[in-house]
């Protein structure tokens, strides 16, 4: 069984934010669309381990086959490996991944792999230490060590998420492609989202990736399309793969969305861009709701998954 929304889109992917806390302060971070304050504090009502597992189990029963653990920074939770371990054992789950800034991967990558994690997305906006610190407040050395640890642990693929910022890191794209080639990682070039950043910042630093995509097209040995991932293009260059992620300015992004989110405080979030249609699942769960009652909340959330550009 696969759930289909009112626009004919299948629901295949669930992103579960297990915390809103983060050990960095990335200026471009969309925070999974959550309206939170300081990254260091996050929200005060994170879901408990058993609550996360129950929600994950329900989602797979309803046909969701891919789960990504997000945040905040998911690795700041002491029980993150146990969360991965228990989700990985859910019958019917095909893919389990995590999105991280990589700072804590050095000491976690091997255990995460042994717990059942298949792959990892690591945020890396630049290879320039100074620019990295200005964008994130972190030290790039920690992330590069984390990337190496993830590759050594056998997490495959390791994807590097590069949010492209006009006038800041566009010049770094060739170096990032070469770094991905050397490490065996996949590079994702991502346009800045107008989410949780102010209008002036977005206006100053958003850059359409059309020029970069045309350059990749000329270099590519093969070009694929990820049908169930917003129809994004995959450019297979010589010994390296580069994906380009266009956000909501591109109608393809919304019209081919197959995702549902769970916020760190336990709400089903049908659209990254909207907070006025979330469905509270954690309170009914904590009040003793049956699986059937909770499944109805999933069904409702799926039915109100309307493409943002169709509003």
C-alpha positions as a LaTeX table, in Angstrom:
\begin{tabular}{lrrr}
\hline
Residue & $x$ (\AA) & $y$ (\AA) & $z$ (\AA) \\
\hline
Unk1 & 0.00 & 0.00 & 0.00 \\
Unk2 & 1.22 & 3.49 & $-0.90$ \\
Unk3 & $-0.68$ & 6.61 & 0.12 \\
Unk4 & $-1.54$ & 9.02 & $-2.71$ \\
Unk5 & $-2.39$ & 12.64 & $-1.99$ \\
Unk6 & $-5.09$ & 14.74 & $-3.65$ \\
Unk7 & $-2.65$ & 15.75 & $-6.41$ \\
Unk8 & $-1.74$ & 12.18 & $-7.29$ \\
Unk9 & 1.65 & 12.23 & $-5.58$ \\
Unk10 & 2.77 & 9.12 & $-3.66$ \\
Unk11 & 3.93 & 9.44 & $-0.06$ \\
Unk12 & 7.25 & 7.60 & 0.06 \\
Unk13 & 9.53 & 9.56 & 2.37 \\
Unk14 & 9.36 & 10.66 & 6.00 \\
Unk15 & 11.76 & 13.15 & 7.55 \\
Unk16 & 11.78 & 12.93 & 11.35 \\
Unk17 & 13.40 & 15.81 & 13.23 \\
Unk18 & 14.50 & 14.25 & 16.50 \\
Unk19 & 15.71 & 17.54 & 17.94 \\
Unk20 & 15.74 & 21.24 & 17.16 \\
Unk21 & 19.01 & 21.71 & 19.04 \\
Unk22 & 22.21 & 22.22 & 17.10 \\
Unk23 & 25.89 & 22.70 & 17.91 \\
Unk24 & 26.32 & 25.17 & 15.04 \\
Unk25 & 24.55 & 28.39 & 14.00 \\
Unk26 & 24.41 & 28.20 & 10.19 \\
Unk27 & 23.01 & 31.45 & 8.86 \\
Unk28 & 21.34 & 29.77 & 5.87 \\
Unk29 & 19.72 & 26.85 & 7.74 \\
Unk30 & 16.00 & 26.33 & 7.07 \\
Unk31 & 15.61 & 24.33 & 10.33 \\
Unk32 & 13.23 & 21.93 & 8.58 \\
Unk33 & 10.76 & 24.80 & 8.46 \\
Unk34 & 10.28 & 24.84 & 12.24 \\
Unk35 & 9.77 & 28.15 & 13.98 \\
Unk36 & 12.31 & 27.95 & 16.78 \\
Unk37 & 14.58 & 30.28 & 18.66 \\
Unk38 & 18.23 & 29.61 & 19.43 \\
Unk39 & 19.72 & 26.51 & 17.82 \\
Unk40 & 21.63 & 25.79 & 21.01 \\
Unk41 & 18.39 & 25.43 & 22.97 \\
Unk42 & 15.89 & 24.26 & 20.37 \\
Unk43 & 12.46 & 23.37 & 21.67 \\
Unk44 & 11.77 & 22.21 & 25.20 \\
Unk45 & 9.54 & 19.31 & 24.20 \\
Unk46 & 11.51 & 16.84 & 22.11 \\
Unk47 & 9.91 & 13.52 & 21.36 \\
Unk48 & 11.03 & 10.55 & 23.45 \\
Unk49 & 12.73 & 7.56 & 21.86 \\
Unk50 & 9.68 & 5.28 & 22.10 \\
Unk51 & 7.48 & 8.00 & 20.61 \\
Unk52 & 9.79 & 8.38 & 17.62 \\
Unk53 & 9.84 & 4.63 & 17.06 \\
Unk54 & 6.06 & 4.35 & 17.23 \\
Unk55 & 5.59 & 7.13 & 14.68 \\
Unk56 & 8.20 & 5.52 & 12.41 \\
Unk57 & 6.46 & 2.14 & 12.68 \\
Unk58 & 3.10 & 3.65 & 11.80 \\
Unk59 & 4.54 & 5.42 & 8.77 \\
Unk60 & 6.05 & 2.24 & 7.34 \\
Unk61 & 2.77 & 0.38 & 7.88 \\
Unk62 & 1.16 & 3.06 & 5.71 \\
Unk63 & 3.60 & 2.49 & 2.85 \\
Unk64 & 6.42 & 4.91 & 3.60 \\
Unk65 & 9.64 & 3.09 & 2.74 \\
Unk66 & 12.33 & 5.72 & 3.32 \\
Unk67 & 13.07 & 7.58 & 6.55 \\
Unk68 & 15.61 & 10.35 & 7.06 \\
Unk69 & 16.55 & 11.46 & 10.58 \\
Unk70 & 17.09 & 15.22 & 10.79 \\
Unk71 & 17.23 & 18.10 & 13.26 \\
Unk72 & 18.55 & 20.50 & 14.36 \\
Unk73 & 21.62 & 18.36 & 14.63 \\
Unk74 & 20.46 & 14.79 & 15.31 \\
Unk75 & 23.85 & 13.67 & 16.63 \\
Unk76 & 23.52 & 15.89 & 19.72 \\
Unk77 & 21.00 & 13.37 & 21.08 \\
Unk78 & 22.70 & 10.76 & 23.26 \\
Unk79 & 20.24 & 8.10 & 22.09 \\
Unk80 & 20.62 & 8.73 & 18.35 \\
Unk81 & 22.27 & 5.34 & 17.70 \\
Unk82 & 19.49 & 3.55 & 19.59 \\
Unk83 & 16.92 & 5.46 & 17.51 \\
Unk84 & 18.67 & 4.34 & 14.33 \\
Unk85 & 18.97 & 0.77 & 15.59 \\
Unk86 & 15.28 & 0.42 & 16.38 \\
Unk87 & 14.02 & 2.14 & 13.22 \\
Unk88 & 16.33 & 0.04 & 11.04 \\
Unk89 & 14.61 & $-3.12$ & 12.26 \\
Unk90 & 11.13 & $-2.06$ & 11.10 \\
Unk91 & 9.91 & $-4.59$ & 8.50 \\
Unk92 & 9.34 & $-3.00$ & 5.11 \\
Unk93 & 11.76 & $-0.11$ & 5.55 \\
Unk94 & 14.03 & 0.17 & 2.50 \\
Unk95 & 16.22 & 3.15 & 3.32 \\
Unk96 & 17.36 & 4.87 & 6.52 \\
Unk97 & 19.58 & 7.93 & 6.37 \\
Unk98 & 20.57 & 10.91 & 8.48 \\
Unk99 & 21.25 & 14.57 & 7.76 \\
Unk100 & 24.03 & 16.08 & 9.87 \\
Unk101 & 26.56 & 18.90 & 9.98 \\
Unk102 & 29.24 & 16.23 & 10.48 \\
Unk103 & 30.89 & 17.78 & 13.53 \\
Unk104 & 30.21 & 14.77 & 15.75 \\
Unk105 & 30.58 & 12.05 & 13.11 \\
Unk106 & 34.18 & 11.23 & 14.03 \\
Unk107 & 33.07 & 9.28 & 17.09 \\
Unk108 & 29.63 & 8.21 & 15.83 \\
Unk109 & 30.00 & 7.02 & 12.22 \\
Unk110 & 31.04 & 3.45 & 12.95 \\
Unk111 & 28.35 & 2.92 & 15.60 \\
Unk112 & 25.70 & 4.47 & 13.35 \\
Unk113 & 26.64 & 2.07 & 10.56 \\
Unk114 & 26.56 & $-0.89$ & 12.94 \\
Unk115 & 23.15 & 0.30 & 14.21 \\
Unk116 & 21.67 & 0.04 & 10.72 \\
Unk117 & 22.21 & 3.47 & 9.14 \\
Unk118 & 22.65 & 3.16 & 5.38 \\
Unk119 & 23.81 & 6.59 & 4.26 \\
Unk120 & 24.43 & 10.16 & 5.37 \\
Unk121 & 24.02 & 13.73 & 4.13 \\
Unk122 & 26.62 & 16.14 & 5.48 \\
Unk123 & 26.32 & 19.92 & 5.26 \\
Unk124 & 29.46 & 21.45 & 3.77 \\
Unk125 & 29.05 & 24.92 & 2.22 \\
Unk126 & 32.73 & 25.48 & 1.45 \\
Unk127 & 36.25 & 24.12 & 1.85 \\
Unk128 & 37.54 & 27.51 & 2.97 \\
Unk129 & 38.07 & 27.39 & 6.77 \\
Unk130 & 37.43 & 31.09 & 7.31 \\
Unk131 & 34.26 & 31.23 & 5.24 \\
Unk132 & 33.05 & 28.01 & 6.86 \\
Unk133 & 33.47 & 29.55 & 10.31 \\
Unk134 & 31.71 & 32.75 & 9.25 \\
Unk135 & 28.74 & 30.77 & 7.90 \\
Unk136 & 28.42 & 28.19 & 10.66 \\
Unk137 & 30.51 & 29.33 & 13.70 \\
Unk138 & 32.21 & 25.92 & 13.48 \\
Unk139 & 35.63 & 24.55 & 12.55 \\
Unk140 & 35.83 & 22.85 & 9.17 \\
Unk141 & 38.50 & 20.43 & 10.39 \\
Unk142 & 35.91 & 18.64 & 12.52 \\
Unk143 & 33.61 & 18.16 & 9.53 \\
Unk144 & 36.33 & 16.91 & 7.20 \\
Unk145 & 37.35 & 14.33 & 9.82 \\
Unk146 & 33.67 & 13.36 & 10.14 \\
Unk147 & 33.35 & 12.90 & 6.37 \\
Unk148 & 36.39 & 10.63 & 6.35 \\
Unk149 & 34.96 & 8.64 & 9.26 \\
Unk150 & 31.64 & 8.19 & 7.46 \\
Unk151 & 33.35 & 6.93 & 4.31 \\
Unk152 & 35.62 & 4.61 & 6.31 \\
Unk153 & 32.60 & 3.24 & 8.20 \\
Unk154 & 30.98 & 2.23 & 4.92 \\
Unk155 & 28.07 & 4.65 & 4.91 \\
Unk156 & 27.19 & 4.80 & 1.24 \\
Unk157 & 26.66 & 7.14 & $-0.35$ \\
Unk158 & 28.04 & 10.06 & 1.59 \\
Unk159 & 26.35 & 13.15 & 0.17 \\
Unk160 & 27.76 & 16.63 & 0.66 \\
Unk161 & 25.07 & 19.30 & 0.86 \\
Unk162 & 26.40 & 22.62 & $-0.44$ \\
Unk163 & 23.96 & 25.52 & $-0.13$ \\
Unk164 & 25.13 & 27.94 & $-2.80$ \\
Unk165 & 25.29 & 31.57 & $-1.66$ \\
Unk166 & 25.76 & 34.36 & $-4.16$ \\
Unk167 & 29.04 & 36.24 & $-3.66$ \\
Unk168 & 30.18 & 33.88 & $-0.89$ \\
Unk169 & 30.87 & 30.34 & $-2.08$ \\
Unk170 & 29.97 & 30.14 & $-5.77$ \\
Unk171 & 33.67 & 30.30 & $-6.59$ \\
Unk172 & 34.19 & 27.19 & $-4.45$ \\
Unk173 & 32.01 & 24.89 & $-6.59$ \\
Unk174 & 34.88 & 23.51 & $-8.76$ \\
Unk175 & 36.92 & 22.73 & $-5.62$ \\
Unk176 & 33.91 & 21.05 & $-4.05$ \\
Unk177 & 33.42 & 18.88 & $-7.15$ \\
Unk178 & 37.07 & 17.88 & $-7.02$ \\
Unk179 & 36.83 & 17.12 & $-3.27$ \\
Unk180 & 33.80 & 14.92 & $-3.91$ \\
Unk181 & 35.73 & 13.16 & $-6.68$ \\
Unk182 & 38.71 & 12.47 & $-4.41$ \\
Unk183 & 36.64 & 11.25 & $-1.47$ \\
Unk184 & 34.05 & 9.28 & $-3.45$ \\
Unk185 & 31.21 & 11.41 & $-2.11$ \\
Unk186 & 28.26 & 12.82 & $-4.05$ \\
Unk187 & 27.96 & 16.60 & $-4.21$ \\
Unk188 & 24.54 & 18.23 & $-3.96$ \\
Unk189 & 24.36 & 21.86 & $-5.06$ \\
Unk190 & 21.37 & 23.40 & $-3.30$ \\
Unk191 & 19.69 & 26.73 & $-3.95$ \\
Unk192 & 19.04 & 28.84 & $-0.86$ \\
Unk193 & 15.51 & 28.43 & 0.50 \\
Unk194 & 13.54 & 31.51 & 1.67 \\
Unk195 & 12.77 & 29.71 & 4.93 \\
Unk196 & 13.91 & 30.92 & 8.35 \\
Unk197 & 16.06 & 33.62 & 6.74 \\
Unk198 & 14.98 & 37.22 & 6.43 \\
Unk199 & 13.95 & 38.70 & 3.08 \\
Unk200 & 17.05 & 40.85 & 2.77 \\
Unk201 & 19.38 & 37.89 & 3.32 \\
Unk202 & 17.51 & 35.85 & 0.75 \\
Unk203 & 17.59 & 38.73 & $-1.74$ \\
Unk204 & 21.31 & 39.26 & $-1.21$ \\
Unk205 & 22.50 & 35.67 & $-1.33$ \\
Unk206 & 20.05 & 33.59 & $-3.34$ \\
Unk207 & 21.47 & 32.46 & $-6.66$ \\
Unk208 & 19.71 & 30.46 & $-9.34$ \\
Unk209 & 21.82 & 27.49 & $-10.37$ \\
Unk210 & 20.99 & 27.57 & $-14.08$ \\
Unk211 & 24.55 & 28.50 & $-15.10$ \\
Unk212 & 26.07 & 25.78 & $-12.94$ \\
Unk213 & 23.60 & 23.26 & $-14.28$ \\
Unk214 & 24.42 & 24.15 & $-17.88$ \\
Unk215 & 28.11 & 23.69 & $-17.13$ \\
Unk216 & 27.43 & 20.29 & $-15.55$ \\
Unk217 & 25.35 & 19.31 & $-18.56$ \\
Unk218 & 28.29 & 20.00 & $-20.85$ \\
Unk219 & 30.64 & 17.90 & $-18.68$ \\
Unk220 & 28.29 & 15.02 & $-17.93$ \\
Unk221 & 28.87 & 11.56 & $-19.32$ \\
Unk222 & 25.28 & 10.73 & $-18.37$ \\
Unk223 & 22.30 & 12.60 & $-16.95$ \\
Unk224 & 19.61 & 10.90 & $-14.86$ \\
Unk225 & 16.39 & 12.21 & $-13.34$ \\
Unk226 & 15.24 & 11.28 & $-9.83$ \\
Unk227 & 11.52 & 10.97 & $-10.48$ \\
Unk228 & 10.49 & 10.61 & $-6.84$ \\
Unk229 & 12.89 & 13.28 & $-5.56$ \\
Unk230 & 11.40 & 16.43 & $-7.10$ \\
Unk231 & 12.51 & 15.36 & $-10.60$ \\
Unk232 & 15.99 & 16.63 & $-9.80$ \\
Unk233 & 18.80 & 16.03 & $-12.27$ \\
Unk234 & 21.82 & 13.84 & $-11.53$ \\
Unk235 & 24.94 & 14.71 & $-13.50$ \\
Unk236 & 27.41 & 11.86 & $-13.75$ \\
Unk237 & 30.76 & 13.42 & $-14.54$ \\
Unk238 & 34.11 & 11.68 & $-14.83$ \\
Unk239 & 34.48 & 9.79 & $-11.51$ \\
Unk240 & 32.08 & 12.05 & $-9.64$ \\
Unk241 & 28.32 & 12.61 & $-9.35$ \\
Unk242 & 26.70 & 16.02 & $-8.82$ \\
Unk243 & 23.02 & 16.63 & $-8.06$ \\
Unk244 & 21.29 & 19.99 & $-8.35$ \\
Unk245 & 18.45 & 20.86 & $-5.98$ \\
Unk246 & 16.13 & 23.68 & $-7.01$ \\
Unk247 & 13.68 & 24.68 & $-4.25$ \\
Unk248 & 10.20 & 26.12 & $-4.45$ \\
Unk249 & 10.94 & 28.60 & $-7.26$ \\
Unk250 & 10.94 & 25.52 & $-9.50$ \\
Unk251 & 7.45 & 24.08 & $-9.96$ \\
Unk252 & 8.94 & 20.62 & $-10.49$ \\
Unk253 & 10.13 & 20.64 & $-6.87$ \\
Unk254 & 6.64 & 20.83 & $-5.39$ \\
Unk255 & 4.77 & 18.90 & $-8.05$ \\
Unk256 & 6.99 & 15.86 & $-7.50$ \\
Unk257 & 7.27 & 16.01 & $-3.71$ \\
Unk258 & 6.90 & 12.64 & $-1.99$ \\
Unk259 & 7.71 & 13.81 & 1.55 \\
Unk260 & 6.05 & 14.31 & 4.89 \\
Unk261 & 7.85 & 15.73 & 7.90 \\
Unk262 & 7.59 & 15.16 & 11.63 \\
Unk263 & 8.71 & 18.18 & 13.65 \\
Unk264 & 10.94 & 17.81 & 16.69 \\
Unk265 & 7.97 & 18.49 & 18.99 \\
Unk266 & 5.74 & 15.90 & 17.33 \\
Unk267 & 3.67 & 17.50 & 14.60 \\
Unk268 & 3.03 & 16.12 & 11.13 \\
Unk269 & 4.17 & 18.80 & 8.69 \\
Unk270 & 2.86 & 18.34 & 5.12 \\
Unk271 & 4.91 & 21.16 & 3.58 \\
Unk272 & 8.34 & 22.57 & 4.36 \\
Unk273 & 7.11 & 26.07 & 3.50 \\
Unk274 & 4.00 & 26.15 & 5.69 \\
Unk275 & 3.30 & 26.03 & 9.43 \\
Unk276 & $-0.44$ & 26.72 & 9.34 \\
Unk277 & $-1.47$ & 23.17 & 8.44 \\
Unk278 & 0.55 & 20.99 & 10.82 \\
Unk279 & $-1.22$ & 18.16 & 12.62 \\
Unk280 & $-0.44$ & 17.41 & 16.24 \\
Unk281 & 0.27 & 13.69 & 16.58 \\
Unk282 & 2.27 & 13.67 & 19.80 \\
Unk283 & $-0.53$ & 14.76 & 22.15 \\
Unk284 & $-2.94$ & 12.03 & 20.98 \\
Unk285 & $-0.08$ & 9.52 & 21.17 \\
Unk286 & 0.71 & 10.57 & 24.75 \\
Unk287 & $-2.97$ & 10.45 & 25.64 \\
Unk288 & $-3.25$ & 6.78 & 24.69 \\
Unk289 & $-4.54$ & 6.97 & 21.12 \\
Unk290 & $-4.70$ & 3.66 & 19.29 \\
Unk291 & $-2.68$ & 2.94 & 16.15 \\
Unk292 & $-5.85$ & 3.27 & 14.10 \\
Unk293 & $-6.50$ & 6.76 & 15.51 \\
Unk294 & $-2.91$ & 7.80 & 14.83 \\
Unk295 & $-3.05$ & 6.37 & 11.30 \\
Unk296 & $-6.05$ & 8.62 & 10.64 \\
Unk297 & $-3.84$ & 11.62 & 11.46 \\
Unk298 & $-1.29$ & 10.42 & 8.89 \\
Unk299 & $-4.06$ & 10.01 & 6.32 \\
Unk300 & $-5.30$ & 13.52 & 7.01 \\
Unk301 & $-1.80$ & 14.98 & 6.77 \\
Unk302 & $-1.30$ & 13.25 & 3.44 \\
Unk303 & $-4.57$ & 14.59 & 2.04 \\
Unk304 & $-3.58$ & 18.19 & 2.80 \\
Unk305 & $-0.17$ & 17.80 & 1.13 \\
Unk306 & $-0.78$ & 20.44 & $-1.53$ \\
Unk307 & 2.10 & 21.76 & $-3.69$ \\
Unk308 & 3.16 & 25.11 & $-2.26$ \\
Unk309 & 3.23 & 26.74 & $-5.69$ \\
Unk310 & $-0.38$ & 25.64 & $-6.23$ \\
Unk311 & $-1.71$ & 27.53 & $-3.21$ \\
\hline
\end{tabular}
